[in-house]
């Protein structure tokens, strides 16, 4: 494979496109709503209407607005002034109306609004191909400039220059911590070792988070290309994607993508006729939340029980089987090909001073528009919740938004004008996390929220260290006591002391961050805790 062959595949794929393209979302959300049957019905109806020579029915990845699935969009780029048409909650009964409208008939069928803020305020970098290309067709990815960035780094850049570009772009790890990606790559590149490994952490386990799943279901080659570029930069020849078994569609599409890339010589030996070899294997996890922690993840890949270990040594120096290892998550790798193609400076021009580029969020909870969005860093929570999310259903009022999953915190509506970046969310007592964003309305009890996340951490604790194993159980029991109205002010003080102990003495990030939802709800909604303290216990506390 060389550049001319790559371009030839792209040109052939583009030439095969028909004047009218009907895109059917084939991501998990729409598939669960009957998207397969809708696509088959559209194919049959199009054939029956004699339109197969000009109408193409294409299965694509996630189109974003998951709450309105199955989603279908009709485009005709070659026709001047043709406005794309979005159809929501498509049923077998109205597929014939869609085809009739394509054929020029006037029909009454409800359409979605592509000019609403949910779509117009997005800036797709990671999601630039989502909902557009066929995730099970490598030619479709190549036609969207796929694998050009890999060719560029192998043919035109030294590994050190690739690391320099990623550093200059300002990209920070999208898995939660926000560590500078270029610094991490440089550290692994300098580390000494007979072998090096690249790992993609796809063990997405936060409640309400489905960003990584969506990216893998929609654009798996994008992640493979990002991993290959990273491997070239640090000197690795073997990569692993660690993904939980609950994501069967993503796993299947990754397997297909790896086979296709190997067939075209884009993975394997002498990629693009260079001296660079890179192989990727998939490791399927059983769904333990702790395996999202990188040392536990590596233990699981090695065939051991997935539990964390103390650091140092860090994975960059002694990771998988003791060799230097680079670990980034799905979204981080998916940014890399775009940065190489468009330039580090272009990426760095997006976002805020310290948080560059965009962030993908999964909008969920009490909100009109649930789904996947990608916005520039610095977009305010109010823009995301009220404009893009469409606010609370039935005219309700937003009370808070929870970011960062069980390790994050609850941000009150009074802080919704805060620009979203790593530093501002930290100042509010939360974290960026991997991108889960759960919206709550005025009916939500914040003690219940803290109790829910503590129960999650309690169940998911691996049990290796006492502060997490025992502390989360005690915290859950205290929160239950408060919720039942049986607690005293002394219990509330004990809750805060215990949170502080668990935070500062647990072994890994899961235990250290488990108290965060309690801290943030106490910080902003302490009155809801106090309202649940039994009056008799308040009197008793005063006497003490």
DONUVEX-990487 format. One line per 4 residues: number of its first residue (from 1); their letters; for each residue x, y, z of C-alpha. Coordinates in pm, 1 decimal. Example, Ala and Ser with C-alpha at 12.3 -4.5 7.8 and 13.67 -1.06 7.14 Angstrom:
// residues 2
1	AS	1230.0/-450.0/780.0  1367.0/-106.0/714.0
// end
This chain:
// residues 544
1	XXXX	0.0/0.0/0.0  127.4/345.4/-93.6  -33.2/688.6/-107.6  -146.2/647.3/-468.7
5	XXXX	-324.8/322.2/-385.7  -485.4/483.6/-80.1  -609.1/775.4/-288.9  -733.8/537.0/-556.2
9	XXXX	-948.5/354.3/-300.4  -1085.3/687.9/-178.7  -1167.7/808.1/-530.4  -1337.8/480.3/-621.3
13	XXXX	-1549.8/492.1/-306.2  -1653.4/851.7/-372.1  -1730.8/772.5/-736.4  -1959.2/487.3/-630.2
17	XXXX	-2173.3/720.1/-419.9  -2517.8/780.1/-561.4  -2682.3/1123.5/-595.5  -2915.5/1070.6/-298.6
21	XXXX	-2777.5/919.2/22.0  -3006.1/789.4/292.3  -2813.9/740.3/613.5  -2957.0/506.6/875.5
25	XXXX	-2808.9/517.7/1226.1  -2678.9/173.3/1320.3  -2540.8/258.0/1665.6  -2661.2/82.6/1980.3
29	XXXX	-2936.5/329.5/2069.2  -3108.0/321.0/1731.0  -3049.4/-53.2/1688.6  -3239.1/-110.0/2012.5
33	XXXX	-3527.8/88.8/1864.5  -3556.6/-118.9/1546.7  -3305.7/45.5/1311.7  -3222.6/-279.7/1129.5
37	XXXX	-3584.1/-331.6/1024.1  -3612.2/35.5/923.1  -3302.7/9.9/700.8  -3428.5/-312.4/538.5
41	XXXX	-3767.3/-154.5/475.1  -3604.7/151.3/315.9  -3399.1/-76.3/88.9  -3706.1/-273.6/-21.3
45	XXXX	-3919.5/36.2/-73.1  -3646.3/209.2/-271.7  -3608.7/-95.3/-495.0  -3985.6/-121.7/-542.1
49	XXXX	-3997.4/245.5/-644.2  -3722.1/188.1/-902.0  -3485.0/434.0/-736.2  -3185.8/211.0/-671.1
53	XXXX	-2984.3/375.1/-948.4  -2987.8/711.0/-772.8  -3062.4/636.6/-407.7  -2812.6/475.1/-173.0
57	XXXX	-2919.6/334.3/164.3  -2619.6/342.4/397.4  -2582.8/214.7/751.8  -2376.7/463.3/954.2
61	XXXX	-2263.7/519.4/1310.4  -2418.4/735.1/1579.6  -2601.3/1047.5/1458.4  -2606.4/1198.0/1806.1
65	XXXX	-2966.3/1259.1/1903.6  -3018.6/916.5/2061.8  -3352.5/999.7/2226.2  -3517.7/1038.8/1884.6
69	XXXX	-3402.8/710.9/1727.8  -3425.8/539.1/1493.2  -3276.8/830.1/1300.4  -3260.8/860.8/921.0
73	XXXX	-3106.1/1147.3/725.6  -3132.8/1218.1/353.0  -2855.9/1410.7/175.4  -2793.7/1505.2/-183.5
77	XXXX	-2464.0/1699.5/-188.8  -2456.1/1731.8/-566.7  -2796.1/1900.4/-584.1  -2771.9/2274.0/-536.6
81	XXXX	-2974.9/2417.5/-244.8  -3082.2/2070.3/-130.5  -3126.2/2094.8/245.5  -3056.3/1768.0/431.5
85	XXXX	-3367.4/1608.0/578.4  -3368.3/1445.8/923.3  -3636.9/1196.1/1018.3  -3683.8/1101.9/1383.2
89	XXXX	-3840.1/796.4/1546.8  -3877.8/635.8/1207.9  -4112.5/337.4/1193.8  -4177.5/70.7/932.8
93	XXXX	-4504.0/248.6/855.5  -4342.1/575.0/746.3  -4043.3/446.3/546.5  -4262.2/455.5/235.0
97	XXXX	-4333.2/824.1/300.4  -3960.0/896.1/320.2  -3901.0/725.3/-14.4  -4201.1/903.5/-163.7
101	XXXX	-4060.4/1239.3/-51.6  -3724.3/1151.9/-207.3  -3916.6/1077.5/-527.5  -4064.5/1426.9/-525.0
105	XXXX	-4406.7/1349.6/-382.3  -4564.1/1577.3/-123.3  -4622.5/1377.7/191.4  -4690.4/1458.8/551.6
109	XXXX	-4420.4/1321.9/772.9  -4264.4/1467.4/1083.6  -3907.6/1582.9/1042.9  -3636.0/1673.7/1288.7
113	XXXX	-3470.6/2014.7/1298.1  -3104.3/2012.8/1192.7  -3083.9/2384.7/1269.8  -3147.5/2343.7/1641.7
117	XXXX	-2858.8/2421.1/1883.6  -2804.9/2049.9/1954.2  -2649.0/2026.5/1608.0  -2538.4/2380.8/1522.9
121	XXXX	-2330.1/2439.8/1838.6  -2122.7/2127.1/1792.9  -1767.3/2123.6/1658.9  -1695.2/1768.2/1542.9
125	XXXX	-1332.2/1658.6/1550.9  -1351.6/1318.1/1716.5  -1703.8/1274.9/1575.7  -1632.4/1416.7/1228.5
129	XXXX	-1715.1/1081.0/1066.3  -1983.8/964.7/1310.0  -2318.1/928.7/1140.7  -2159.0/976.4/798.0
133	XXXX	-1942.6/675.0/714.2  -2016.9/304.1/724.4  -1820.9/180.6/1029.7  -1794.6/-169.4/882.4
137	XXXX	-1639.0/-51.8/554.7  -1273.4/55.8/548.4  -1321.3/212.0/203.8  -1579.3/445.0/355.8
141	XXXX	-1322.3/557.7/616.4  -1048.9/598.3/355.2  -1282.0/814.1/144.5  -1307.8/1044.1/446.4
145	XXXX	-925.8/1094.7/443.4  -872.8/793.2/666.3  -516.8/662.3/715.4  -365.3/968.2/544.6
149	XXXX	-232.2/1087.8/880.1  -63.5/751.3/936.2  95.7/770.6/592.1  211.0/1124.8/666.9
153	XXXX	386.1/1036.6/992.8  551.5/723.9/849.9  677.2/896.6/537.9  737.3/1255.2/642.1
157	XXXX	792.8/1270.4/1018.5  1035.2/1130.3/1271.1  891.8/978.9/1590.0  1027.6/1278.0/1783.8
161	XXXX	846.6/1517.7/1550.1  518.3/1332.7/1602.5  559.5/1363.4/1980.5  647.6/1732.4/1938.6
165	XXXX	331.1/1791.5/1733.2  107.5/1622.5/1988.0  274.1/1823.5/2265.6  229.8/2149.3/2074.8
169	XXXX	-136.5/2074.7/2008.6  -207.6/2090.2/2383.9  -408.2/1766.8/2374.0  -475.8/1632.3/2723.0
173	XXXX	-590.6/1282.6/2807.6  -965.8/1251.5/2767.0  -999.6/959.9/3007.6  -1044.9/1175.5/3313.5
177	XXXX	-718.8/1303.2/3457.0  -637.9/1547.2/3179.8  -264.3/1465.2/3182.5  -81.0/1625.5/2885.8
181	XXXX	-75.2/1362.3/2611.4  248.2/1482.1/2453.9  432.5/1465.1/2788.3  309.6/1108.9/2840.5
185	XXXX	416.2/1006.2/2487.6  759.3/1167.6/2534.9  811.4/982.8/2863.5  735.1/642.9/2707.1
189	XXXX	943.4/727.4/2399.8  1247.0/796.4/2621.3  1197.0/490.7/2843.1  1437.0/201.2/2791.5
193	XXXX	1292.9/-141.7/2718.8  1331.1/-436.9/2482.7  962.3/-402.6/2399.8  699.9/-130.8/2434.3
197	XXXX	321.7/-147.5/2427.1  33.0/78.0/2336.6  -299.2/25.3/2515.2  -636.9/178.4/2435.0
201	XXXX	-845.8/196.7/2750.5  -1202.1/134.1/2628.9  -1324.0/11.0/2965.7  -1591.1/278.7/2991.4
205	XXXX	-1777.0/213.9/3315.4  -1919.9/540.5/3448.8  -2299.8/531.6/3492.0  -2455.5/739.6/3213.9
209	XXXX	-2138.9/751.3/3001.7  -2139.6/610.1/2647.7  -1900.9/835.9/2455.2  -1629.6/577.0/2390.3
213	XXXX	-1882.9/312.8/2292.3  -2033.3/554.9/2041.7  -1693.0/640.1/1889.4  -1597.8/273.1/1854.8
217	XXXX	-1933.9/179.4/1703.9  -1921.1/472.2/1461.1  -1557.8/510.5/1357.3  -1338.2/219.8/1471.4
221	XXXX	-1065.4/280.2/1210.6  -1013.9/626.0/1356.1  -902.7/472.9/1687.0  -682.0/213.4/1514.8
225	XXXX	-510.9/489.0/1315.4  -454.2/696.7/1629.9  -303.4/396.6/1808.7  -73.7/320.5/1514.2
229	XXXX	53.8/679.8/1511.2  115.3/662.3/1886.5  299.4/332.1/1847.4  526.5/480.0/1580.8
233	XXXX	595.7/781.0/1802.2  702.0/580.0/2108.3  858.3/278.3/1933.4  597.9/8.1/2001.8
237	XXXX	498.4/-280.9/1775.3  209.7/-426.2/1972.9  -115.7/-267.2/2085.3  -412.3/-383.4/2289.6
241	XXXX	-766.3/-251.4/2306.5  -917.0/-332.6/2645.5  -1295.2/-322.1/2614.2  -1575.7/-451.8/2832.7
245	XXXX	-1796.5/-737.2/2714.5  -2108.3/-520.0/2755.2  -2015.1/-350.8/2425.5  -2070.4/-634.3/2172.1
249	XXXX	-2141.9/-404.6/1876.4  -1823.8/-205.7/1934.0  -1622.1/-526.3/1975.2  -1761.9/-672.1/1652.9
253	XXXX	-1686.6/-355.7/1454.4  -1335.8/-336.9/1598.7  -1272.1/-697.4/1495.4  -1396.3/-621.5/1144.2
257	XXXX	-1186.1/-303.8/1127.2  -867.0/-482.3/1238.6  -915.3/-755.6/975.8  -979.8/-496.0/703.4
261	XXXX	-674.0/-288.9/800.4  -455.3/-600.5/802.9  -587.6/-700.1/459.9  -486.5/-364.7/310.5
265	XXXX	-149.5/-358.0/485.9  -246.1/-74.3/720.0  -178.1/-291.4/1023.8  77.7/-568.1/1047.3
269	XXXX	425.7/-573.0/894.6  592.0/-300.7/685.4  296.2/-64.3/699.2  291.5/163.2/391.6
273	XXXX	605.4/-21.8/279.9  799.2/124.7/573.7  1001.3/-53.2/840.8  720.6/1.9/1091.3
277	XXXX	530.3/-304.9/1215.4  223.6/-274.9/1437.0  -30.0/-530.6/1548.3  -344.7/-472.3/1753.1
281	XXXX	-528.5/-733.9/1960.4  -850.9/-699.7/2156.0  -881.2/-798.9/2519.9  -1236.3/-826.1/2651.8
285	XXXX	-1295.2/-739.5/3015.6  -1569.1/-878.1/3237.9  -1696.4/-533.2/3333.6  -1524.8/-460.3/3666.0
289	XXXX	-1520.0/-83.4/3710.2  -1177.2/-92.4/3873.8  -1025.2/-220.9/3548.2  -1060.3/131.3/3410.9
293	XXXX	-767.6/211.0/3643.4  -458.1/160.4/3433.3  -257.8/-72.5/3660.5  -565.4/-291.8/3718.2
297	XXXX	-631.5/-290.0/3342.8  -277.8/-409.9/3269.2  -308.9/-684.4/3530.3  -627.3/-801.8/3357.2
301	XXXX	-455.7/-806.8/3015.9  -174.8/-1014.0/3170.2  -435.5/-1269.5/3277.5  -430.2/-1176.1/3643.7
305	XXXX	-707.5/-1050.1/3869.8  -780.5/-688.0/3783.2  -661.0/-502.7/4091.3  -449.9/-186.4/4108.9
309	XXXX	-96.0/-164.6/4238.0  91.9/123.5/4402.2  278.7/366.5/4179.4  566.8/431.8/4113.3
313	XXXX	677.8/264.0/3899.5  443.4/420.9/3647.5  330.7/232.8/3334.6  546.8/462.0/3120.8
317	XXXX	851.1/300.9/3282.4  726.2/-42.0/3387.8  387.3/-131.3/3250.1  258.0/-438.6/3069.9
321	XXXX	480.1/-737.0/3165.4  729.2/-485.8/3303.8  786.5/-303.3/2974.3  725.0/68.4/2903.6
325	XXXX	359.1/111.6/2816.2  150.5/397.2/2681.4  -214.2/403.4/2792.0  -467.5/649.5/2650.4
329	XXXX	-840.8/624.0/2614.7  -1057.6/600.7/2301.2  -1127.4/971.8/2261.6  -762.0/1068.4/2306.1
333	XXXX	-649.8/839.5/2022.5  -942.1/953.1/1805.1  -813.7/1312.5/1821.9  -468.4/1220.1/1691.3
337	XXXX	-531.3/1166.9/1314.7  -715.6/1501.4/1297.4  -426.6/1681.6/1470.6  -176.5/1533.7/1223.7
341	XXXX	-392.3/1615.2/918.9  -504.8/1964.5/1020.2  -201.7/2071.8/1222.6  -120.1/2109.4/1590.3
345	XXXX	-166.2/2485.5/1580.6  -519.7/2454.4/1443.6  -611.9/2219.4/1728.0  -444.2/2448.0/1982.7
349	XXXX	-647.1/2743.5/1856.2  -966.5/2571.7/1976.7  -1072.7/2574.3/2340.8  -936.5/2761.8/2641.5
353	XXXX	-586.6/2860.8/2748.6  -513.8/2534.6/2930.0  -773.4/2300.0/2779.4  -735.7/2274.4/2402.8
357	XXXX	-961.5/2122.8/2141.7  -1305.8/1978.7/2196.1  -1472.4/1737.5/2436.3  -1728.5/1468.2/2367.7
361	XXXX	-2006.9/1441.9/2624.6  -2287.8/1194.3/2677.7  -2593.6/1395.4/2776.6  -2830.7/1196.4/2995.8
365	XXXX	-3075.7/1230.3/3282.7  -3362.3/1481.5/3311.5  -3306.7/1657.4/2981.5  -3493.6/1690.9/2651.7
369	XXXX	-3214.8/1593.0/2415.1  -3022.1/1291.5/2535.1  -2736.0/1179.2/2316.9  -2377.2/1246.0/2213.7
373	XXXX	-2234.6/1593.8/2156.1  -1888.8/1736.7/2087.9  -1823.8/2098.5/2183.9  -1519.5/2325.9/2205.6
377	XXXX	-1357.5/2340.9/2548.0  -1487.3/2654.1/2717.9  -1850.5/2602.7/2621.0  -2058.3/2681.4/2929.4
381	XXXX	-2269.7/2428.2/3112.8  -2571.5/2651.5/3049.1  -2517.5/2632.0/2672.0  -2490.9/2255.3/2694.5
385	XXXX	-2784.5/2195.6/2927.9  -3031.5/2465.4/2828.6  -2953.9/2530.1/2460.9  -2813.1/2206.7/2320.5
389	XXXX	-2989.2/1979.1/2566.6  -3314.0/2169.9/2528.4  -3359.2/2209.6/2904.7  -3571.0/2002.3/3139.1
393	XXXX	-3874.4/1812.6/3000.2  -4226.2/1946.8/3071.0  -4101.5/2293.2/3169.4  -3909.5/2172.9/3472.3
397	XXXX	-3614.0/2350.5/3628.7  -3256.3/2228.6/3618.6  -3110.0/2179.2/3963.5  -2762.6/2037.9/3900.5
401	XXXX	-2545.1/1848.2/3658.8  -2318.7/1561.3/3755.3  -1992.8/1532.5/3562.5  -1713.9/1278.4/3585.3
405	XXXX	-1917.8/975.6/3692.4  -1872.4/829.4/4042.7  -1540.6/1011.7/4069.0  -1693.7/1347.2/3983.6
409	XXXX	-1926.6/1584.1/4156.8  -2260.2/1764.3/4134.8  -2250.0/2120.6/4004.8  -2547.3/2343.7/4099.5
413	XXXX	-2748.5/2539.4/3842.5  -2610.1/2863.7/3991.4  -2271.3/2768.8/3841.4  -2401.6/2684.8/3493.6
417	XXXX	-2227.3/2986.8/3339.0  -1891.7/2825.8/3412.1  -1690.8/2742.5/3098.5  -1624.2/2370.0/3081.0
421	XXXX	-1255.6/2290.6/3107.9  -1035.7/2083.8/3336.9  -946.5/2365.8/3575.6  -1291.5/2523.6/3613.9
425	XXXX	-1462.6/2190.6/3687.0  -1195.3/2110.8/3945.1  -1255.6/2445.8/4116.7  -1625.3/2356.6/4139.0
429	XXXX	-1540.8/2029.1/4314.8  -1597.4/1803.7/4014.8  -1386.1/1665.3/3731.8  -1409.2/1643.1/3354.8
433	XXXX	-1392.7/1264.2/3372.8  -1443.3/1077.4/3052.5  -1746.4/1284.7/2955.7  -2058.4/1157.4/3126.9
437	XXXX	-2298.0/1442.2/3203.5  -2615.0/1363.5/3399.6  -2869.0/1642.8/3437.8  -3098.8/1660.2/3742.4
441	XXXX	-3416.1/1861.6/3794.9  -3577.1/2016.8/4102.1  -3737.5/1686.6/4204.4  -3398.8/1519.2/4256.6
445	XXXX	-3289.7/1463.1/4615.2  -2915.2/1519.3/4631.0  -2864.5/1285.7/4927.3  -3012.1/1012.4/4708.3
449	XXXX	-2765.2/1105.1/4435.4  -2467.7/1081.1/4673.9  -2601.6/752.0/4810.3  -2645.1/608.5/4457.9
453	XXXX	-2285.8/681.2/4360.1  -2152.0/555.5/4694.2  -2342.2/229.3/4647.2  -2183.8/201.5/4301.7
457	XXXX	-1832.8/253.1/4443.8  -1902.0/11.8/4728.1  -2012.4/-260.8/4485.6  -1723.4/-195.9/4247.7
461	XXXX	-1446.3/-176.6/4509.1  -1190.0/-447.9/4434.7  -1132.5/-491.2/4809.4  -754.8/-467.3/4795.0
465	XXXX	-717.5/-171.9/5034.6  -909.0/-128.9/5360.6  -998.4/242.7/5326.6  -1192.4/176.3/5005.9
469	XXXX	-1324.7/-170.8/5092.0  -1453.6/-79.3/5438.7  -1480.3/297.0/5407.9  -1726.5/295.4/5116.8
473	XXXX	-1949.7/49.9/5307.2  -1950.5/274.3/5615.2  -2018.3/581.8/5402.5  -2308.4/408.3/5229.4
477	XXXX	-2457.0/306.7/5563.6  -2426.6/661.3/5698.3  -2594.8/803.2/5387.9  -2873.1/545.3/5425.0
481	XXXX	-2917.1/643.9/5789.5  -2942.5/1010.3/5688.9  -3189.6/930.3/5411.2  -3412.4/741.9/5657.8
485	XXXX	-3420.2/1040.7/5891.9  -3245.4/851.3/6171.4  -2913.0/1035.8/6169.5  -2780.2/1305.9/6400.5
489	XXXX	-2545.2/1597.0/6342.5  -2271.8/1378.6/6488.2  -2335.3/1129.4/6205.7  -2302.1/1412.7/5956.2
493	XXXX	-1967.1/1511.3/6106.8  -1859.1/1146.5/6097.5  -1961.3/1131.0/5730.5  -1732.0/1421.4/5645.9
497	XXXX	-1440.7/1283.1/5849.8  -1474.8/942.4/5689.2  -1490.0/1096.7/5340.1  -1163.0/1275.5/5411.8
501	XXXX	-1000.0/953.5/5535.8  -1110.4/748.9/5232.0  -995.9/1022.5/4994.1  -645.0/1047.1/5140.5
505	XXXX	-565.8/684.7/5226.6  -714.0/470.0/4948.4  -474.9/294.2/4713.6  -610.0/394.9/4372.0
509	XXXX	-815.1/661.7/4203.8  -1144.6/476.9/4249.9  -1121.3/490.4/4629.9  -958.0/832.1/4640.3
513	XXXX	-1237.9/987.3/4438.2  -1531.4/784.3/4576.8  -1623.2/1057.3/4830.4  -1640.0/1331.4/4563.7
517	XXXX	-2020.3/1314.5/4511.2  -2065.9/1343.4/4889.9  -1824.7/1637.4/4913.3  -1991.2/1825.4/4628.4
521	XXXX	-2348.6/1766.7/4746.4  -2251.9/1875.1/5099.5  -2083.8/2185.0/4954.0  -2381.7/2298.2/4749.0
525	XXXX	-2683.8/2120.7/4900.1  -2603.4/2089.5/5273.5  -2955.1/2208.1/5355.7  -3092.0/1883.6/5206.8
529	XXXX	-2876.4/1681.0/5446.5  -2981.3/1896.6/5742.7  -3347.9/1866.4/5645.9  -3318.1/1490.4/5690.5
533	XXXX	-3168.6/1510.3/6040.7  -3445.7/1406.6/6281.1  -3562.0/1698.8/6502.2  -3513.3/1486.3/6814.1
537	XXXX	-3154.5/1423.1/6712.3  -3098.6/1796.9/6653.4  -3213.1/1869.4/7012.6  -2994.0/1590.3/7146.8
541	XXXX	-2693.5/1722.8/6952.9  -2747.0/2073.1/7097.0  -2747.3/1931.7/7452.9  -2419.1/1759.8/7382.7
// end
